[in-house]
Every structure is written in structure tokens, then in C-alpha cells.
């Protein structure tokens, strides 16, 4: 395993982050394809054995049960100071006023609830899951600063939003002397590259870590365009991200298959290597529902794509609509 700093912070994170949306009580929330606790724990154990020290979850994953499963497993498998736990807040956890969003009230409540589910006194990285159009950013940023100063989070990060929104938040924090974001978790893979236009250059310039989610496009880059999976057929959110019908997407998938065949490695290793080879990227967030998913992720660290291979993978891409946030 390789390790790197999380942006300009001093925090060491593994270059592969295990995304924990996969682990949660099935049929809780909107993730019917998730793995229950008994099935999930071996993946968390294997990730640690492979040297992965960074685990990403969210309060909204499987109605909070992802945090519970991850928290119990990590407590059993590793000393707290040896792991980096990241979670997120924004999406409603209950119906009615103040059930979600990034108000001071919502943030303070959600942080305490997440810590209770995770069974820890602090999280290493608290991320805002989306941009809140209904709350002044000053209120959100000061609340996040107070959470850090209270010792409930070591660092703060953000997830998908427009670059101008993120820049506004970064510079507002700096203006007030509040805790600044150290990371951006954004949507980046070979069939969704719109973040290359503004977000990646902004993060590189500011020294902000980039932690791409869905680096394998929900598995679409690992199989033929017409193939499917249990998750693909039941992942309602995933269907809003990719439809697999665009000719350019099919051409990219075919290019991944060709490069992988030429090297004699699984397609997942090539698709992940492309993300890892980007200088702006700190660590992609991968999901694992089969043991080989973790093996492929770690093996991708050793693949350095040639300029010719990179060109082959990137050539078919055409501009896409931005998806994953509004």
C-alpha cells in the first residue's frame, strides 16, 4: 500500500480509500443491494490487511446502519489511532424541518448522531455531502469550524458541487480564519470527466486533496456495455448517473477492455490506474462487494499507463452533462 498526505494537511491516508456505501442493512434507506453486517465484516478486515487505513461512509448510507457496521468492525479490528474514518452530513435523516441540510442545528445534531453510530469520540474527516442552497455559507462554515474546535472532527472536506461554490466556501473560510477544507470528494471516471475542466485545477492550485467517488462508474468500466449486475439493476441513484447508451461511453468501455487485454489484467485495474495516474488525484474511493475488488484496487497502484494507453482511453470521450449534484 502507498500512503500520501491529505492535501496540505499532515494526515496520512492510503492511496486507496474503501467506500462503505456497500455495507449496511439491506432495504434500509435506498440501497437495497447492500451487504449485511456478517457479510460486510470480512471486507473491512481484508482492507486493513491490505494496508488500507482510510474508510469513507456517510450518515445517510442505509439509514445510518453503514456507520454502525463500519464503526463496530473497525473498533474490533484496529486501534482507533491507526485508522482514518471519514463520514458525511447533509441528506435528511428524518422527515420534517431541520432533518437535514447544513444549518448549525442540523450539523451539530448529525455529528453527534454519527459519532454515536460509529462508536467513536471523533471522526478524522467530516465532509459536507452536498452544497446547501438554503443556508448561508457563513453559518455552515462557522458550524464546521466549531465542530473541529470541539474535537469532534479533525479535518473537514466537501463533496460534489460546482467549482464556483466550492471556491466561495474556501475563500470565505479563509477570510474569517475558520477551519478550511482539506479535501474534495467529486465524481470522476473515464466516462464522466467534467471535473477536469475546473474542479481538478482549482484543487491542485489550492493544495486540496481530491478523493474521486465512483471511479469505476458503478462497475460499468469493468464489463461490457451491455452487461449488468445486481447493483446496477437495483441502484436507483446509479441509473441517474449513467445510462450506458451513449456511443462515446461504449467506445471508452471498449478501450478499457483493449488496454486491459493487452496487459493481461482485469479491466478494473486499468480504469482505476487512469484515475490514480492523474496528478491532481489523492486517492479514489472504491467499493468492494467481492474479495477481488480489493485485490484489483491495490494492484492498480502498480500500473503506470503509457502516453499511448492514456490517449487510447481518453480519445473517445465527449462532453457530458454534469451529474451527481444540482
C-alpha positions as CSV (number, residue, x, y, z in Angstrom):
1,X,0.0,0.0,0.0
2,X,1.1,3.6,-0.7
3,X,0.3,6.5,1.6
4,X,0.1,10.2,1.0
5,X,-0.9,13.4,2.7
6,X,-4.5,14.5,2.6
7,X,-4.0,17.8,0.7
8,X,-1.9,20.3,2.7
9,X,-2.8,18.6,6.0
10,X,-0.4,16.3,7.9
11,X,-2.9,13.4,7.8
12,X,-1.6,10.2,6.1
13,X,-4.2,8.4,4.1
14,X,-3.9,5.2,1.9
15,X,-4.0,5.8,-1.8
16,X,-7.0,3.6,-2.0
17,X,-10.0,4.6,0.2
18,X,-12.6,1.9,1.0
19,X,-16.0,3.4,0.3
20,X,-18.6,1.9,2.7
21,X,-21.9,2.6,1.0
22,X,-21.8,-1.1,0.2
23,X,-22.1,-2.1,3.8
24,X,-25.4,-1.5,5.5
25,X,-28.7,-3.3,6.4
26,X,-30.4,-4.2,3.1
27,X,-33.6,-2.3,2.3
28,X,-32.8,0.4,4.8
29,X,-32.8,3.7,3.0
30,X,-32.4,3.5,-0.8
31,X,-29.6,0.9,-1.0
32,X,-31.3,-2.5,-1.4
33,X,-28.1,-4.0,-2.8
34,X,-26.0,-3.5,0.3
35,X,-24.4,-6.3,2.4
36,X,-25.5,-7.1,5.9
37,X,-23.1,-6.9,8.8
38,X,-21.9,-10.5,8.8
39,X,-21.2,-10.3,5.1
40,X,-19.5,-6.9,5.4
41,X,-17.0,-7.5,8.1
42,X,-14.6,-9.7,6.1
43,X,-14.2,-6.9,3.5
44,X,-13.3,-4.4,6.2
45,X,-10.9,-6.9,7.7
46,X,-9.3,-7.6,4.3
47,X,-9.0,-3.9,3.5
48,X,-7.0,-3.4,6.7
49,X,-4.8,-6.5,5.9
50,X,-4.0,-4.9,2.5
51,X,-2.9,-1.7,4.2
52,X,-5.9,0.4,3.6
53,X,-6.2,2.8,6.5
54,X,-9.0,5.1,5.2
55,X,-12.7,4.4,5.3
56,X,-15.4,6.6,3.9
57,X,-19.1,6.4,4.9
58,X,-22.0,8.8,5.4
59,X,-24.8,9.3,7.9
60,X,-27.3,8.7,5.1
61,X,-26.0,5.4,3.9
62,X,-28.5,2.7,4.6
63,X,-30.3,4.9,7.1
64,X,-27.2,5.1,9.3
65,X,-26.6,1.4,9.5
66,X,-23.4,1.7,7.4
67,X,-21.8,3.9,10.1
68,X,-22.9,1.3,12.7
69,X,-21.4,-1.6,10.8
70,X,-18.2,0.2,10.0
71,X,-17.7,1.6,13.5
72,X,-18.1,-1.8,15.2
73,X,-15.8,-3.6,12.7
74,X,-13.0,-1.0,12.9
75,X,-13.3,-1.0,16.7
76,X,-12.8,-4.8,16.7
77,X,-10.1,-4.9,14.1
78,X,-7.8,-2.0,14.6
79,X,-6.7,0.6,17.2
80,X,-8.5,3.9,16.7
81,X,-5.4,5.9,16.0
82,X,-4.4,3.6,13.2
83,X,-7.5,4.2,11.0
84,X,-8.9,7.3,9.3
85,X,-12.6,7.4,9.5
86,X,-14.5,9.8,7.2
87,X,-18.2,10.4,7.2
88,X,-20.6,13.0,5.7
89,X,-23.6,15.1,6.5
90,X,-26.3,16.8,4.5
91,X,-29.1,14.5,3.3
92,X,-32.2,14.3,5.5
93,X,-32.2,11.6,8.2
94,X,-35.8,12.1,9.1
95,X,-38.9,13.9,7.7
96,X,-39.8,17.4,8.7
97,X,-38.0,20.6,9.4
98,X,-34.3,20.5,10.3
99,X,-34.0,16.8,9.3
100,X,-31.1,17.5,7.0
101,X,-29.1,20.3,5.3
102,X,-26.2,22.3,6.6
103,X,-27.7,24.6,9.2
104,X,-25.9,24.9,12.5
105,X,-28.7,22.9,14.1
106,X,-28.5,20.2,11.5
107,X,-24.7,19.9,11.5
108,X,-24.4,19.8,15.3
109,X,-27.1,17.1,15.6
110,X,-25.9,15.0,12.8
111,X,-22.3,15.0,14.0
112,X,-23.3,13.8,17.5
113,X,-25.6,11.1,15.9
114,X,-22.8,9.9,13.6
115,X,-20.3,9.7,16.5
116,X,-22.8,7.6,18.4
117,X,-23.4,5.2,15.5
118,X,-19.6,4.9,14.8
119,X,-18.8,4.4,18.4
120,X,-16.0,7.0,18.4
121,X,-15.3,10.3,20.1
122,X,-14.3,11.9,16.8
123,X,-14.1,11.4,13.0
124,X,-10.9,12.2,11.2
125,X,-12.7,13.8,8.2
126,X,-16.2,15.3,8.3
127,X,-17.5,16.1,4.8
128,X,-20.5,18.1,3.6
129,X,-22.2,15.7,1.3
130,X,-23.6,18.4,-1.0
131,X,-24.0,22.2,-1.2
132,X,-26.9,23.6,0.8
133,X,-28.7,26.3,-1.3
134,X,-31.0,27.2,1.6
135,X,-28.4,28.0,4.3
136,X,-25.9,30.9,4.3
137,X,-22.4,29.5,3.8
138,X,-21.1,31.6,6.7
139,X,-23.5,29.6,9.0
140,X,-22.3,26.3,7.7
141,X,-18.6,27.2,7.7
142,X,-18.6,28.5,11.3
143,X,-20.5,25.5,12.5
144,X,-17.9,23.2,10.9
145,X,-15.2,25.2,12.4
146,X,-16.8,24.8,15.8
147,X,-17.1,21.1,15.3
148,X,-13.4,20.9,14.7
149,X,-12.6,23.1,17.7
150,X,-14.8,20.9,19.9
151,X,-12.6,18.0,18.9
152,X,-15.4,16.1,17.2
153,X,-13.7,16.2,13.8
154,X,-10.0,16.5,13.0
155,X,-10.5,17.9,9.4
156,X,-13.3,18.9,7.1
157,X,-13.9,18.1,3.5
158,X,-16.6,18.7,0.8
159,X,-18.3,16.6,-1.9
160,X,-19.8,17.3,-5.3
161,X,-20.7,20.9,-6.1
162,X,-19.9,23.5,-8.7
163,X,-16.3,24.8,-8.5
164,X,-17.5,28.4,-8.0
165,X,-19.5,27.2,-5.0
166,X,-16.5,25.4,-3.5
167,X,-14.2,28.4,-4.2
168,X,-16.7,30.7,-2.5
169,X,-16.7,28.4,0.6
170,X,-12.9,28.1,0.6
171,X,-12.2,31.8,0.4
172,X,-15.0,32.7,2.9
173,X,-13.4,30.3,5.5
174,X,-10.0,31.9,4.9
175,X,-11.4,35.4,5.2
176,X,-12.8,34.6,8.6
177,X,-10.0,32.5,9.9
178,X,-12.2,29.4,10.1
179,X,-11.1,25.8,9.6
180,X,-10.5,25.2,5.8
181,X,-11.5,22.3,3.7
182,X,-8.7,19.8,3.1
183,X,-10.4,17.6,0.6
184,X,-13.0,17.4,-2.2
185,X,-14.8,14.2,-3.0
186,X,-16.0,14.5,-6.5
187,X,-17.4,12.4,-9.4
188,X,-14.6,11.4,-11.7
189,X,-14.0,8.4,-14.0
190,X,-13.3,7.6,-17.7
191,X,-16.9,8.2,-18.7
192,X,-17.5,11.3,-16.6
193,X,-14.6,13.7,-16.8
194,X,-16.3,17.0,-16.4
195,X,-14.4,17.7,-13.2
196,X,-11.2,18.1,-15.3
197,X,-12.5,21.5,-16.5
198,X,-12.5,23.5,-13.3
199,X,-12.6,21.4,-10.0
200,X,-9.4,19.5,-10.5
201,X,-7.3,22.6,-11.4
202,X,-8.8,24.5,-8.6
203,X,-8.0,21.8,-6.0
204,X,-4.5,21.4,-7.4
205,X,-3.8,25.1,-7.1
206,X,-5.2,25.3,-3.6
207,X,-3.5,22.1,-2.4
208,X,-6.8,20.4,-1.7
209,X,-7.0,16.6,-1.8
210,X,-9.2,15.0,-4.5
211,X,-11.0,11.8,-3.5
212,X,-13.0,10.7,-6.5
213,X,-16.2,8.7,-6.0
214,X,-17.4,6.1,-8.5
215,X,-14.0,5.8,-10.2
216,X,-15.3,2.7,-12.0
217,X,-18.6,4.2,-12.9
218,X,-20.5,1.9,-10.7
219,X,-18.7,-1.1,-12.3
220,X,-19.6,-0.2,-15.9
221,X,-16.0,0.2,-16.8
222,X,-15.3,-3.3,-15.6
223,X,-17.6,-5.2,-18.0
224,X,-19.1,-5.0,-21.5
225,X,-21.5,-2.1,-22.1
226,X,-24.5,-4.5,-22.4
227,X,-23.6,-6.5,-19.3
228,X,-25.2,-5.7,-15.9
229,X,-25.0,-6.6,-12.2
230,X,-27.3,-6.9,-9.2
231,X,-26.3,-3.5,-8.1
232,X,-26.8,-1.9,-11.5
233,X,-30.4,-3.3,-11.8
234,X,-31.3,-2.1,-8.3
235,X,-29.3,1.1,-7.8
236,X,-31.8,3.8,-8.5
237,X,-29.3,6.6,-7.9
238,X,-26.8,5.0,-10.2
239,X,-29.3,5.0,-13.0
240,X,-29.3,8.8,-12.9
241,X,-25.6,8.9,-13.4
242,X,-25.1,6.5,-16.4
243,X,-27.4,5.0,-18.9
244,X,-24.8,3.2,-21.0
245,X,-26.5,4.2,-24.2
246,X,-24.1,6.9,-25.4
247,X,-21.8,5.7,-28.2
248,X,-18.9,7.5,-26.7
249,X,-19.4,5.7,-23.4
250,X,-19.4,2.4,-25.2
251,X,-16.2,3.3,-27.0
252,X,-14.5,4.2,-23.7
253,X,-15.6,0.9,-22.2
254,X,-14.2,-0.9,-25.3
255,X,-10.9,1.0,-25.0
256,X,-10.6,-0.1,-21.3
257,X,-11.2,-3.7,-22.4
258,X,-8.5,-3.4,-25.1
259,X,-5.8,-1.9,-22.8
260,X,-6.6,-4.5,-20.1
261,X,-6.4,-7.4,-22.6
262,X,-3.1,-6.1,-24.0
263,X,-1.7,-6.0,-20.5
264,X,-3.3,-9.2,-19.3
265,X,-5.0,-7.6,-16.3
266,X,-8.6,-7.1,-15.2
267,X,-10.4,-4.0,-16.6
268,X,-10.9,-2.6,-13.1
269,X,-7.1,-2.2,-12.7
270,X,-6.8,-0.1,-15.9
271,X,-9.8,2.1,-15.1
272,X,-8.5,2.7,-11.6
273,X,-5.0,3.3,-12.8
274,X,-6.2,6.1,-15.1
275,X,-7.7,7.8,-12.1
276,X,-4.6,7.2,-9.9
277,X,-2.3,8.4,-12.6
278,X,-3.9,11.8,-12.6
279,X,-1.6,14.2,-10.7
280,X,-4.5,16.0,-9.0
281,X,-5.9,12.8,-7.5
282,X,-5.0,11.9,-4.0
283,X,-7.0,8.6,-3.6
284,X,-10.0,7.1,-5.3
285,X,-12.9,5.8,-3.2
286,X,-13.6,2.2,-4.3
287,X,-16.5,-0.1,-3.3
288,X,-16.0,-3.8,-2.7
289,X,-18.7,-6.4,-2.7
290,X,-16.4,-9.3,-3.8
291,X,-12.9,-10.0,-2.5
292,X,-11.2,-9.5,-5.9
293,X,-12.5,-5.9,-5.9
294,X,-10.0,-5.1,-3.2
295,X,-7.2,-7.0,-4.8
296,X,-7.7,-5.2,-8.1
297,X,-7.8,-1.9,-6.4
298,X,-4.5,-2.4,-4.7
299,X,-2.9,-3.9,-7.8
300,X,-3.9,-0.8,-9.8
301,X,-1.3,1.2,-7.8
302,X,1.5,-0.6,-9.6
303,X,0.2,0.2,-13.1
304,X,1.7,3.2,-14.9
305,X,-0.2,3.9,-18.1
306,X,1.9,4.9,-21.1
307,X,1.0,8.0,-23.1
308,X,-0.3,5.8,-25.9
309,X,-2.5,3.9,-23.5
310,X,-3.8,7.1,-21.9
311,X,-4.6,8.5,-25.3
312,X,-6.5,5.4,-26.3
313,X,-8.6,5.5,-23.1
314,X,-9.3,9.3,-23.3
315,X,-9.8,9.7,-27.1
316,X,-13.5,8.6,-27.3
317,X,-14.7,10.9,-24.6
318,X,-17.2,13.6,-25.4
319,X,-18.6,16.3,-23.1
320,X,-21.3,15.1,-20.7
321,X,-23.9,16.9,-18.6
322,X,-22.7,17.3,-15.0
323,X,-24.5,14.6,-12.9
324,X,-24.3,13.7,-9.2
325,X,-25.4,17.1,-7.8
326,X,-27.6,20.1,-8.6
